[in-house]
Amino acid sequence: MSPGDTPPDAGQTSGLSHPQPIPSRKPAVITLIVIGIVVVGVAGFFVLRALDLF
């Protein structure tokens, strides 16, 4: 094949596939809850330190 020639037709790899399962959001929700608890705990610690209660 010389430069500029059209290459031969190739097989296609695109098309419909099986439906993909929807990933679970449970790990993300649990992670956000844990981070929220840690943030509230640290903030509470510093508030109590500022008020001389801890």
N, CA, C and O of each residue as an XYZ file, in Angstrom:
216
protein
N       0.855     -1.162      0.000
C       0.000      0.000      0.000
C       0.906      1.232      0.000
O       1.825      1.324      0.814
N       0.661      2.146     -0.878
C       1.479      3.355     -0.960
C       0.804      4.482     -0.185
O      -0.402      4.436      0.060
N       1.579      5.489      0.197
C       1.005      6.604      0.958
C      -0.151      7.244      0.196
O      -0.073      7.463     -1.013
N      -1.245      7.544      0.940
C      -2.404      8.164      0.335
C      -3.480      7.176     -0.056
O      -4.617      7.573     -0.309
N      -3.145      5.884     -0.111
C      -4.142      4.874     -0.446
C      -5.087      4.666      0.744
O      -4.694      4.847      1.896
N      -6.295      4.296      0.461
C      -7.264      4.007      1.516
C      -6.996      2.603      2.046
O      -6.916      1.650      1.271
N      -6.857      2.474      3.364
C      -6.613      1.144      3.914
C      -7.847      0.262      3.759
O      -8.955      0.774      3.605
N      -7.673     -1.031      3.797
C      -8.820     -1.933      3.696
C      -9.724     -1.809      4.909
O      -9.299     -1.378      5.981
N     -10.967     -2.191      4.722
C     -11.918     -2.140      5.840
C     -11.446     -3.029      6.975
O     -10.960     -4.141      6.765
N     -11.601     -2.512      8.175
C     -11.229     -3.281      9.364
C     -12.499     -3.693     10.101
O     -13.541     -3.053      9.961
N     -12.406     -4.755     10.880
C     -13.534     -5.187     11.682
C     -13.858     -4.151     12.745
O     -12.965     -3.481     13.264
N     -15.109     -4.029     13.057
C     -15.504     -3.051     14.062
C     -15.481     -3.686     15.442
O     -15.821     -4.856     15.620
N     -15.070     -2.878     16.416
C     -15.056     -3.359     17.794
C     -16.133     -2.685     18.623
O     -16.321     -3.029     19.789
N     -16.849     -1.719     18.032
C     -17.892     -1.043     18.798
C     -19.210     -1.788     18.634
O     -19.380     -2.593     17.718
N     -20.108     -1.511     19.513
C     -21.424     -2.143     19.460
C     -22.024     -2.210     20.845
O     -21.430     -1.734     21.812
N     -23.182     -2.792     20.941
C     -23.853     -2.887     22.229
C     -23.208     -3.978     23.078
O     -22.812     -5.030     22.576
N     -23.115     -3.704     24.346
C     -22.599     -4.704     25.272
C     -23.663     -4.965     26.329
O     -24.735     -4.359     26.314
N     -23.358     -5.859     27.228
C     -24.294     -6.142     28.310
C     -24.425     -4.903     29.193
O     -23.457     -4.159     29.351
N     -25.597     -4.670     29.766
C     -25.755     -3.517     30.665
C     -24.800     -3.631     31.852
O     -24.657     -4.696     32.453
N     -24.165     -2.538     32.170
C     -23.234     -2.525     33.292
C     -24.008     -2.325     34.590
O     -24.951     -1.535     34.631
N     -23.618     -3.034     35.652
C     -24.313     -2.850     36.934
C     -23.999     -1.474     37.520
O     -22.902     -0.943     37.350
N     -24.981     -0.916     38.208
C     -24.785      0.383     38.855
C     -23.938      0.154     40.107
O     -24.299     -0.668     40.950
N     -22.825      0.862     40.239
C     -21.974      0.661     41.418
C     -22.677      1.122     42.694
O     -23.492      2.044     42.679
N     -22.343      0.465     43.779
C     -22.942      0.787     45.070
C     -22.391      2.100     45.601
O     -21.202      2.385     45.461
N     -23.263      2.898     46.213
C     -22.837      4.167     46.803
C     -22.569      4.018     48.294
O     -22.196      4.980     48.966
N     -22.763      2.809     48.804
C     -22.626      2.577     50.243
C     -21.234      2.943     50.778
O     -21.156      3.626     51.800
N     -20.130      2.520     50.138
C     -18.809      2.889     50.674
C     -18.585      4.402     50.712
O     -17.974      4.910     51.652
N     -19.068      5.120     49.712
C     -18.888      6.576     49.696
C     -19.672      7.232     50.825
O     -19.179      8.158     51.469
N     -20.893      6.757     51.068
C     -21.715      7.330     52.135
C     -21.087      7.055     53.494
O     -21.035      7.944     54.344
N     -20.612      5.840     53.705
C     -19.984      5.486     54.986
C     -18.729      6.332     55.206
O     -18.487      6.807     56.315
N     -17.933      6.521     54.153
C     -16.723      7.337     54.261
C     -17.064      8.769     54.651
O     -16.416      9.345     55.525
N     -18.078      9.351     54.008
C     -18.465     10.721     54.342
C     -18.970     10.831     55.777
O     -18.693     11.821     56.455
N     -19.702      9.833     56.243
C     -20.199      9.862     57.623
C     -19.033      9.800     58.604
O     -19.007     10.543     59.585
N     -18.069      8.920     58.346
C     -16.903      8.802     59.235
C     -16.113     10.107     59.254
O     -15.703     10.564     60.320
N     -15.895     10.707     58.094
C     -15.165     11.982     58.035
C     -15.931     13.053     58.803
O     -15.332     13.849     59.527
N     -17.260     13.076     58.648
C     -18.072     14.050     59.378
C     -17.959     13.881     60.886
O     -17.865     14.867     61.617
N     -17.969     12.632     61.357
C     -17.844     12.370     62.792
C     -16.483     12.841     63.303
O     -16.395     13.441     64.374
N     -15.428     12.571     62.542
C     -14.085     12.993     62.951
C     -14.002     14.516     63.004
O     -13.441     15.071     63.949
N     -14.552     15.197     62.003
C     -14.507     16.664     61.971
C     -15.262     17.250     63.163
O     -14.772     18.169     63.819
N     -16.456     16.717     63.442
C     -17.236     17.211     64.577
C     -16.496     16.939     65.886
O     -16.496     17.784     66.780
N     -15.877     15.787     66.005
C     -15.128     15.469     67.222
C     -13.944     16.391     67.437
O     -13.719     16.863     68.552
N     -13.186     16.653     66.386
C     -12.029     17.551     66.510
C     -12.497     18.972     66.819
O     -11.913     19.650     67.665
N     -13.541     19.419     66.141
C     -14.061     20.767     66.415
C     -14.561     20.855     67.848
O     -14.303     21.848     68.528
N     -15.273     19.836     68.318
C     -15.747     19.828     69.693
C     -14.605     19.856     70.695
O     -14.691     20.525     71.724
N     -13.540     19.133     70.397
C     -12.369     19.139     71.271
C     -11.814     20.548     71.416
O     -11.534     20.998     72.527
N     -11.653     21.251     70.287
C     -11.084     22.604     70.357
C     -12.038     23.593     71.013
O     -11.587     24.528     71.676
N     -13.344     23.411     70.846
C     -14.299     24.284     71.535
C     -14.207     24.059     73.052
O     -14.201     25.014     73.829
N     -14.136     22.799     73.456
C     -14.014     22.518     74.891
C     -12.689     23.038     75.451
O     -12.644     23.524     76.581
N     -11.600     22.938     74.660
C     -10.317     23.494     75.118
C     -10.400     24.999     75.256
O      -9.838     25.564     76.194
N     -11.089     25.661     74.340
C     -11.214     27.112     74.390
C     -12.036     27.538     75.605
O     -11.790     28.603     76.173
N     -13.003     26.725     76.007
C     -13.842     27.058     77.155
C     -13.254     26.518     78.470
O     -13.877     26.635     79.525
N     -12.072     25.935     78.401
C     -11.412     25.360     79.574
C     -12.236     24.268     80.253
O     -12.230     24.140     81.477
N     -12.934     23.496     79.450
C     -13.732     22.402     80.021
C     -13.054     21.050     79.826
O     -13.520     20.045     80.362
N     -11.964     21.012     79.070
C     -11.307     19.733     78.801
C      -9.831     19.925     78.870
O      -9.074     18.974     78.675
